[in-house]
Amino acid sequence: MGISPVNTLTALTLFAADDGGGIMAGLRAAAGTCALVFGVMFLVIFVIQWKIFTKAGQPGWAALVPIYNAWILVTEICKKEPLWFFLSMLPVVNIIAAWVLCMELAKKFGKSETFGIGLFFLGPICLAILAFGDAEYQGGKSSKKKSKGDDDENW
């Protein structure tokens, strides 16, 4: 008697359905561990983005909304044209757009081009430095305060 494909399939099905441990329990444990690690990573990235958005004068909650946070980062924080947002969504072209945006973000926070390169290659680390370091957002509106005597032409 040889091993038939039907018997092998039945044995594999019974083995996979076994809840007493074994491979399936190990896979569930690994999946749970991965989910926990990725959940913590997402939480840390959300906190970093929230802090950067608030430093730049944007609402922190905007960092939590997918796609909208990219729009705010490109158009409001980096002060780039909306074209750069759309370019950042296209495969291959998004690499160039990411490079330009990293350089611009570093510049808006008063950092060097070297820091911009760090943002591109080591994003989460450099973003954490921007968020929790002493970097201040310098890309906002004019710091000149308007008094009652000033007219709009001087702005």
Summary of the structure (lengths in Angstrom):
residues: 155
radius of gyration: 24.9
end to end distance: 93.1
largest distance: 102.2
contacts: 379
relative contact order: 0.09
helix: 68%
strand: 0%
